[in-house]
Amino acid sequence: MDKILKRTNMCGDLRKEDIGKEVVLNGWVQTKRNLGGLTFVDLRDKTGITQIQFADALQEKANTLGREYCIGVQGTVIERESKNDKLATGFIEVKATDLVIYSEADTPPIYIKDDDNVSGDLRLKYRYLDLRKPIMQDTLAFRSKMNNVIRNFYFENGFTEVETPVLGKPTPEGARDYLVPSRVNPGMFYALPQSPQIFKQLLMVAGTDRYIQIAKCFRDEDLRADRQPEFTQIDMELSFVEQDDILEIQEKFLQRLFKEMRGIDIELPLPRMKWDDAMNKYGSDKPDLRFGFELHDLADVVKDCEFGVFTDALKDGGKVMGIDINGASAKFSRKDIDKMTESIKSFGAKGLVWIRYEKDEIKSSVNKFFDQEQLKKIGEVFDAKEGDLVLICSGKKEVVWASLGFLRRDLADKLGLLDPNDFKLLWVVDFPMFEWSDEENRFMAMHHPFTSPKKEDIHYLETGELDKIYADAYDIVINGYEAGGGSIRIHDRNLQKKIFEVLQLTEEDIKTRFGFFIEAFAYGAPPHGGLAYGLDRLCMLLLGTDDIRRVIAFPKNQNAQCVMSDAPTFVNQNDLDILSIKTTNE
């Protein structure tokens, strides 16, 4: 290569109005066609494709081009003889007068087109090639625009962007931390932030008033389609506010975001649902409102029945609940129901009762325990119609909620009811402050230990009735996903200490882990609260995909590995010695 042709246009920008212009395009060879007297090349960059015509002296050089060669072309825009309505540039082509080959390319292991049908692992291994695809470039551009909308909105509303530390202290609650050894402090470790929680609260003590950050966060936890070990948050905190103030400004942000990114008008105010209602009605604190199949409590109908599975569950303080899959009786066979039963065993369920409401008869898996009149009364709870399929689960309330919550959404998916372009948003509010952990044999904070209990429930801290305490916490839920969450924070140091004690943190734990945080509250802490959105997940939802890896440039796989760079990897013993680390790996 002896020169670089200075680009005048992007490949996707040229139209018939540009006919006659001298242009320079740079990009990659998508395809090449030799038609004898002419050679045609489709040249691609992040904006699209333009067809290039090579003739005469340039044709021989053009014939040496291969797929994914990186080239520059100078030429004149002319009308295309064989037009392509599928391309935005399909009315024109460029008749080349100069060609520079910047670099040659080996045959790529994946084809650069959206519908290549390549395995996910191969896409991740050659991510730099996968990112050349139009759909991936469009996604990167979408996310970039989204970041701009975010910053513009919060700047307009008086927020200050502040970068908080990435190297901090390990946290006592939540997921496992990623630890970073300190070379200059042998045997000591930093932790990568699960969120900027402590620092953003300290910014409120510092008088920043309204803080915003697009922050990188890290959690060492098992992965799934909508979760990554490193992720990005839209993180914020506000002073002198109550819950309504925070929710109001977030609704305006979401309205702006959906309008600018998708052209969708979000009606405000968004509905609010208490956590208890969400669990009892949908079996989830992330209820998907795009379809029905609501949970119904059957305790009153079955409390005196002869079916011991139901009556024993109620005697043990559990629940008997069901969902009605409207008009779906004929769509799911006995084999399908057996698969459903197996699927909910992972949530602790022992079985699933089914009832089919047919024209002349009500059939069920418990016919020998219930007569037709009793089955009819169960159906009346759901307002069941002919052709409906009722599914019932019993046991501990957490098991019943989780099982039916999973089934209602899974079956809605199978029935084609989950339209990714139908957006249902709501706030879930009034979460329990604490939840019991059998593993830890103690109550733990449902969100984090800095969440404020509701004022009317604080007295339960003294009586020890922790299961009666609700928090000033709130989640924004979109189509069955938690898109963000936050809370009003504790700004009274004595109350904060009390919460730590309830969580069984010793004085030494409190001093070691949060001493500086508690001390800061001695110097005038304002009432404050905040929220954080999962930017990756929010972007995923706006694009109508269920794979979070699509919206991240270089994601990890299900084993938290980067198969492209082969991270994580072993390091040599000399490097470990410098860090004063020994490993148990041979």
C-alpha positions in Angstrom: 0.0 0.0 0.0 1.5 3.3 -1.0 -1.3 5.7 -0.1 -4.6 6.2 1.7 -7.6 7.5 -0.2 -9.3 10.1 1.9 -12.9 9.1 2.2 -15.6 11.5 1.1 -18.7 9.4 1.8 -19.8 6.3 3.7 -20.8 3.3 1.7 -24.5 3.4 2.8 -25.0 7.1 2.1 -25.0 7.5 -1.7 -28.3 8.0 -3.6 -29.4 8.9 -7.1 -29.0 12.6 -6.2 -25.2 11.9 -6.0 -25.0 10.8 -9.7 -22.1 12.5 -11.3 -20.1 13.2 -8.1 -16.5 12.1 -7.6 -16.3 10.1 -4.4 -13.9 8.1 -2.3 -15.1 5.1 -0.4 -13.2 2.8 2.1 -14.4 -0.5 3.4 -14.3 -4.3 3.1 -15.1 -6.5 0.1 -18.4 -8.3 0.7 -18.6 -10.1 -2.7 -16.9 -10.0 -6.1 -18.4 -10.9 -9.5 -16.4 -11.2 -12.7 -18.7 -10.8 -15.7 -16.1 -10.8 -18.4 -15.6 -7.2 -19.4 -16.6 -5.9 -16.0 -15.9 -6.8 -12.4 -18.4 -5.8 -9.7 -17.5 -5.6 -6.0 -19.9 -5.0 -3.2 -18.0 -2.7 -0.8 -19.2 -2.6 2.8 -18.7 -0.4 5.8 -20.7 0.2 9.0 -23.4 2.2 7.1 -24.1 -0.2 4.3 -23.0 -1.5 0.8 -22.2 0.3 -2.5 -21.6 -1.6 -5.7 -18.3 -0.7 -7.4 -17.7 -1.2 -11.1 -14.2 -2.0 -12.3 -13.3 -1.9 -16.0 -10.3 -1.5 -18.3 -6.9 -1.2 -16.5 -8.4 -1.5 -13.0 -10.2 -4.8 -13.7 -7.2 -7.0 -13.5 -6.3 -5.6 -10.1 -9.9 -5.9 -8.9 -9.9 -9.6 -9.9 -7.3 -10.2 -7.3 -9.6 -9.1 -4.5 -11.0 -11.6 -2.0 -13.7 -11.5 0.6 -12.9 -9.1 3.5 -10.0 -7.5 1.7 -9.8 -3.9 3.1 -9.7 -1.5 0.2 -10.2 2.1 -0.9 -11.9 3.2 -4.1 -12.1 6.4 -6.0 -14.6 6.9 -8.8 -17.7 8.5 -10.2 -21.3 7.8 -9.1 -23.4 6.6 -12.0 -26.8 5.1 -12.4 -26.9 1.4 -11.9 -28.1 -0.6 -14.9 -29.5 -3.5 -12.8 -31.1 -1.9 -9.8 -31.5 -3.5 -6.4 -34.6 -2.4 -4.5 -33.4 -4.3 -1.4 -30.4 -1.9 -1.0 -30.7 1.8 0.0 -27.9 2.4 -2.5 -29.5 0.1 -5.1 -30.2 2.9 -7.7 -26.5 3.8 -8.1 -23.0 2.4 -8.3 -19.5 3.8 -8.5 -17.4 3.5 -11.6 -13.9 3.1 -10.2 -11.0 5.3 -11.3 -8.5 4.2 -8.6 -8.2 1.2 -6.3 -5.9 0.8 -3.2 -5.6 -2.5 -1.4 -4.9 -1.6 2.2 -4.7 -5.2 3.4 -5.4 -8.7 2.1 -7.5 -11.2 4.1 -7.5 -14.9 4.6 -10.8 -16.7 4.0 -12.9 -15.7 7.0 -14.1 -18.5 9.3 -17.6 -16.9 9.4 -19.5 -15.3 6.6 -20.2 -11.6 7.2 -24.0 -11.5 6.8 -26.8 -11.3 9.3 -28.4 -14.7 8.6 -25.2 -16.7 8.6 -26.5 -19.4 11.0 -23.1 -19.7 12.8 -22.8 -21.2 16.3 -22.7 -18.7 19.2 -19.2 -19.9 20.3 -17.8 -19.3 16.8 -19.3 -15.9 16.7 -17.7 -15.0 20.0 -14.3 -16.5 19.0 -14.2 -14.3 16.0 -16.1 -11.4 17.5 -14.2 -8.8 15.5 -15.6 -10.4 12.3 -19.1 -10.9 13.8 -19.2 -7.2 14.6 -18.7 -6.4 10.9 -22.3 -7.7 10.3 -24.8 -4.9 9.6 -27.0 -6.0 12.5 -24.1 -5.8 14.9 -23.0 -2.4 13.6 -26.5 -1.2 13.9 -26.6 -2.4 17.5 -23.4 -0.6 18.4 -24.8 2.6 16.8 -28.1 2.1 18.7 -26.3 1.7 22.0 -24.1 4.8 21.3 -27.2 6.9 20.5 -28.8 5.5 23.7 -25.8 6.7 25.8 -26.2 10.1 24.3 -29.9 10.3 25.1 -29.1 9.2 28.7 -26.5 11.9 29.2 -28.5 14.6 27.6 -31.6 13.9 29.7 -29.8 13.8 33.0 -27.6 16.8 32.3 -30.8 18.8 31.4 -32.2 17.8 34.8 -29.2 19.0 36.9 -27.2 15.8 37.3 -23.4 15.8 37.6 -21.5 12.9 36.0 -18.9 11.6 38.5 -16.6 8.6 38.0 -16.3 6.5 41.2 -13.5 4.1 42.0 -13.2 0.7 40.4 -10.8 -0.7 43.1 -12.6 -0.8 46.4 -13.4 -3.0 49.4 -15.2 -6.3 49.4 -18.9 -6.1 50.2 -20.7 -8.2 52.8 -24.0 -8.8 50.9 -25.0 -9.7 47.4 -23.1 -11.7 44.8 -19.5 -12.8 45.1 -16.9 -10.1 44.4 -14.1 -10.2 41.8 -11.0 -9.8 43.9 -7.8 -8.0 42.8 -4.5 -8.6 44.7 -2.5 -5.6 45.7 1.2 -5.9 44.9 2.2 -3.0 47.1 0.2 -4.3 50.1 1.1 -8.0 50.1 -1.7 -10.3 51.1 -4.4 -7.6 50.7 -7.1 -7.4 48.0 -9.3 -4.9 46.3 -12.8 -5.8 45.1 -14.2 -4.7 41.8 -17.5 -2.9 42.3 -20.8 -4.7 42.2 -22.2 -1.2 42.1 -21.0 2.3 43.1 -23.5 2.2 46.0 -21.3 3.5 48.9 -19.5 6.1 46.8 -22.7 7.5 45.3 -24.2 7.9 48.8 -21.0 9.6 49.9 -21.4 12.0 47.0 -24.7 13.0 48.5 -23.0 13.7 51.8 -20.5 15.7 49.8 -23.2 18.0 48.5 -23.2 16.8 44.8 -27.0 16.8 45.0 -27.7 14.8 41.8 -25.2 12.3 40.5 -25.2 10.2 37.3 -22.7 7.7 36.0 -22.6 5.1 33.2 -20.7 2.7 35.4 -18.9 -0.6 34.8 -19.8 -3.2 37.4 -18.8 -6.7 38.2 -20.5 -9.8 39.8 -19.0 -13.2 40.1 -22.2 -15.2 39.7 -23.6 -17.9 37.4 -24.6 -16.5 34.0 -27.7 -16.7 31.9 -29.1 -15.1 28.7 -29.7 -11.7 30.3 -26.7 -11.6 32.7 -22.9 -11.1 32.3 -20.0 -11.0 34.8 -19.2 -7.5 33.8 -22.0 -5.1 33.0 -22.9 -1.5 32.7 -25.3 0.5 34.9 -27.0 3.8 34.5 -26.3 4.8 38.1 -27.7 7.8 39.9 -28.5 9.3 43.3 -30.5 12.3 44.4 -30.6 14.4 47.6 -33.6 15.8 49.4 -36.1 13.5 47.7 -38.8 10.9 48.5 -39.8 7.9 46.5 -42.4 9.8 44.4 -39.8 12.4 43.4 -37.4 9.7 42.1 -40.1 7.7 40.2 -41.4 10.9 38.6 -38.1 11.9 37.0 -37.4 8.2 36.0 -40.7 8.1 34.2 -39.9 11.2 32.3 -36.5 9.6 31.4 -38.1 6.4 30.2 -40.7 8.4 28.2 -37.8 10.3 26.4 -35.8 7.1 25.9 -38.6 5.1 24.3 -39.6 8.1 22.1 -36.1 8.8 20.8 -34.9 5.2 20.4 -38.1 3.5 19.2 -40.6 6.2 18.4 -42.9 4.8 21.1 -45.1 7.1 23.3 -45.1 5.8 26.9 -48.2 6.9 28.8 -47.5 8.4 32.2 -47.8 7.8 35.1 -46.7 4.2 35.0 -48.7 1.7 37.0 -47.4 0.7 40.4 -47.9 -2.7 42.0 -46.9 -3.7 45.6 -44.5 -6.7 45.9 -47.1 -8.8 47.7 -49.6 -8.3 45.0 -47.1 -9.1 42.2 -46.1 -12.3 43.9 -49.7 -13.4 44.6 -51.0 -12.4 41.2 -48.1 -13.3 38.9 -45.7 -15.4 41.0 -42.9 -13.0 40.3 -41.6 -9.6 41.4 -40.9 -9.1 37.7 -44.5 -9.6 36.3 -45.0 -9.7 32.5 -48.2 -7.8 31.8 -48.4 -8.6 28.1 -50.8 -11.5 28.7 -53.1 -12.9 31.4 -52.8 -16.3 33.1 -52.9 -14.7 36.5 -52.5 -16.8 39.7 -55.6 -17.6 41.8 -55.6 -18.8 45.4 -57.7 -22.0 45.8 -57.5 -22.4 49.6 -61.1 -21.6 50.2 -62.3 -24.1 47.5 -60.0 -27.1 48.4 -59.5 -26.7 52.2 -61.9 -29.5 52.9 -61.2 -31.7 49.9 -60.1 -35.4 50.1 -56.8 -34.7 48.3 -54.1 -34.8 51.0 -51.5 -33.1 48.8 -53.6 -29.9 48.9 -54.9 -30.1 52.5 -51.4 -30.9 53.9 -49.9 -27.9 52.1 -52.5 -25.6 53.7 -52.0 -27.1 57.1 -48.3 -26.5 56.8 -48.9 -22.8 56.1 -48.4 -23.2 52.3 -50.5 -22.4 49.3 -52.6 -24.0 46.7 -52.7 -21.8 43.6 -53.4 -22.2 39.9 -53.4 -20.6 36.5 -55.9 -20.8 33.6 -54.3 -21.1 30.2 -57.3 -19.8 28.2 -58.4 -22.0 25.2 -55.2 -24.1 25.4 -56.6 -27.5 26.5 -56.2 -29.0 23.0 -52.8 -27.4 22.4 -51.0 -29.3 25.2 -50.9 -33.1 25.3 -50.4 -35.3 28.4 -46.8 -35.6 27.3 -46.5 -31.8 27.3 -47.9 -31.6 30.8 -45.5 -34.2 32.0 -42.7 -32.0 30.6 -44.2 -29.0 32.5 -44.2 -31.0 35.7 -40.5 -31.9 35.2 -39.6 -28.3 34.5 -41.0 -27.0 37.8 -39.3 -29.6 39.9 -36.2 -27.4 39.7 -38.2 -24.8 41.8 -38.9 -27.4 44.5 -42.4 -28.4 43.2 -43.4 -32.1 43.7 -46.1 -32.2 41.1 -48.6 -30.4 38.9 -52.4 -31.0 38.9 -54.2 -30.4 35.6 -57.8 -29.9 34.8 -59.3 -29.7 31.2 -62.6 -28.0 30.8 -64.2 -29.7 27.8 -67.7 -29.5 26.3 -69.3 -32.5 27.9 -66.9 -33.3 30.7 -64.3 -31.9 33.1 -61.2 -34.1 33.0 -58.3 -34.0 35.5 -55.3 -35.8 36.9 -57.2 -35.9 40.3 -60.6 -37.3 39.2 -60.6 -39.9 42.0 -60.4 -37.1 44.6 -62.8 -34.5 43.0 -66.2 -35.0 41.5 -67.5 -32.9 38.6 -69.2 -30.4 40.8 -66.0 -29.8 42.8 -64.0 -29.4 39.6 -66.6 -27.0 38.4 -66.2 -24.9 41.5 -62.4 -24.7 41.0 -63.1 -23.5 37.5 -65.4 -20.8 38.8 -62.4 -19.3 40.6 -60.7 -18.7 37.2 -63.9 -18.1 35.3 -62.8 -21.1 33.2 -64.5 -21.6 29.9 -64.8 -24.6 27.5 -61.3 -25.4 26.1 -59.4 -24.0 29.1 -56.5 -25.8 30.8 -56.1 -25.1 34.5 -52.7 -26.0 36.1 -52.4 -26.2 39.9 -49.4 -26.3 42.2 -49.2 -26.7 46.0 -46.6 -26.4 48.7 -44.5 -23.6 50.3 -45.6 -20.3 49.0 -42.1 -19.6 47.5 -42.3 -22.8 45.6 -45.8 -22.2 44.3 -45.0 -18.6 43.2 -41.8 -19.6 41.4 -43.4 -22.6 39.7 -46.5 -20.9 38.4 -44.6 -17.7 37.7 -42.3 -19.7 35.4 -45.1 -21.7 33.8 -47.3 -18.7 32.9 -44.5 -17.0 31.0 -43.1 -20.2 29.5 -46.5 -21.2 28.2 -47.2 -17.6 26.9 -44.0 -17.9 25.0 -45.0 -21.3 23.5 -48.4 -19.8 22.5 -46.7 -16.8 20.8 -48.0 -14.2 23.2 -44.6 -12.5 23.9 -44.5 -9.7 21.3 -41.1 -8.0 21.8 -42.5 -4.8 20.3 -45.3 -4.6 22.9 -43.9 -2.8 25.9 -45.6 -3.1 29.3 -43.8 -1.1 32.0 -44.7 -0.9 35.7 -43.1 -0.1 39.1 -43.0 -2.9 41.7 -42.8 -1.2 45.1 -42.8 -2.0 48.8 -40.4 -4.9 48.8 -39.8 -6.8 52.0 -36.8 -5.4 53.8 -35.4 -8.8 54.7 -35.6 -12.4 53.4 -34.8 -15.5 55.3 -31.8 -17.5 54.1 -31.8 -21.2 55.0 -28.2 -21.4 53.9 -27.1 -18.6 56.2 -29.7 -19.4 58.9 -30.5 -15.7 59.3 -32.3 -12.8 57.7 -30.5 -11.0 54.9 -31.2 -7.8 53.1 -33.4 -8.4 50.1 -31.8 -5.5 48.2 -28.8 -4.2 50.2 -28.2 -3.0 53.8 -28.4 0.7 52.9 -32.1 0.5 51.9 -34.4 2.4 54.2 -37.3 0.6 55.9 -40.7 2.2 55.5 -41.2 4.7 58.4 -44.3 2.9 59.7 -42.4 -0.4 60.0 -39.2 0.8 61.8 -40.6 -0.2 65.2 -40.5 -3.9 64.2 -36.7 -3.7 64.4 -37.1 -3.4 68.2 -39.6 -6.3 68.4 -37.6 -8.5 66.1 -40.5 -9.1 63.7 -38.3 -8.7 60.7 -40.7 -10.4 58.3 -43.2 -7.6 58.9 -40.8 -4.8 57.7 -41.2 -3.4 54.2 -38.7 -1.2 52.4 -38.8 2.0 50.4 -37.6 0.0 47.5 -38.8 0.0 43.9 -38.0 -1.8 40.6 -38.9 -0.8 37.1 -40.1 -3.9 35.3 -40.4 -4.1 31.5 -42.0 -7.2 29.9 -41.0 -9.5 32.7 -37.5 -8.2 33.2 -36.1 -6.1 36.0 -34.7 -3.2 34.0 -33.6 -1.2 37.0 -34.1 -0.8 40.7 -33.4 1.4 43.7 -34.5 2.7 47.0 -34.6 5.5 49.5 -31.5 5.2 51.5 -30.8 5.3 55.2 -29.3 8.7 56.1 -29.5 8.3 59.9 -26.3 6.7 61.2 -28.0 5.1 64.2 -30.6 3.5 62.0 -27.9 2.3 59.7 -26.0 0.7 62.6 -29.2 -1.0 63.8 -29.7 -2.5 60.3 -26.1 -3.8 60.4 -26.8 -5.4 63.8 -30.0 -7.0 62.6 -27.9 -8.5 59.7 -25.6 -10.0 62.4 -22.6 -7.9 61.5 -20.3 -7.5 64.5 -19.0 -4.2 65.7 -15.6 -5.3 64.2 -17.3 -6.1 60.8 -19.1 -2.7 60.8 -15.9 -0.8 61.7 -13.7 -2.7 59.2 -16.1 -2.7 56.3 -18.1 0.5 56.8 -16.3 2.6 59.3 -15.6 5.4 56.9 -19.1 5.3 55.6 -20.8 5.5 59.0 -18.4 8.3 60.0 -19.4 10.3 57.0 -23.0 10.3 58.2 -21.8 12.1 61.4 -21.2 15.3 59.3 -24.7 16.1 58.0 -26.1 13.5 55.6 -29.1 14.7 53.5 -32.1 12.4 52.9 -31.4 10.7 49.6 -32.3 7.9 47.3 -31.4 6.5 43.9 -31.8 4.0 41.2 -29.6 2.0 38.7 -30.7 0.7 35.4 -29.0 -2.3 33.8 -27.9 -0.5 30.6 -27.2 -3.7 28.7 -30.6 -5.2 29.7 -32.4 -2.0 28.8 -30.7 -1.9 25.4 -31.6 -5.6 24.9 -35.3 -4.9 25.6 -35.5 -1.9 23.4 -34.0 -3.9 20.5 -36.5 -6.7 21.1 -33.9 -9.5 21.7 -33.5 -11.9 24.6 -29.8 -12.3 24.3 -27.8 -9.7 26.2 -24.6 -10.7 24.4 -25.9 -9.1 21.2 -25.8 -5.6 22.8 -22.3 -6.0 24.3 -19.3 -5.5 21.9 -17.1 -8.2 23.5 -19.2 -10.4 25.9 -18.3 -13.5 27.8 -19.8 -16.9 27.2 -21.9 -19.0 29.7 -18.7 -20.0 31.5 -17.6 -16.3 32.0 -14.9 -16.8 29.4 -13.8 -14.6 26.5 -13.2 -17.3 23.9 -11.7 -14.7 21.6 -8.8 -13.7 23.9 -8.9 -16.9 26.1 -9.5 -15.0 29.3 -9.3 -15.9 32.1 -6.0 -17.7 31.9 -3.3 -19.1 34.1 -0.4 -16.8 35.0 3.2 -17.9 35.7 4.5 -18.5 39.2 6.8 -15.4 39.1 3.8 -13.1 38.6 2.0 -14.9 41.5 5.1 -14.5 43.7 5.2 -10.8 43.1 1.6 -10.7 44.3 2.3 -12.9 47.3 -0.2 -15.5 46.0 -0.2 -19.3 46.1 -2.8 -21.3 44.3 -4.2 -24.8 45.0 -4.0 -25.7 41.3 -1.2 -28.2 40.4 
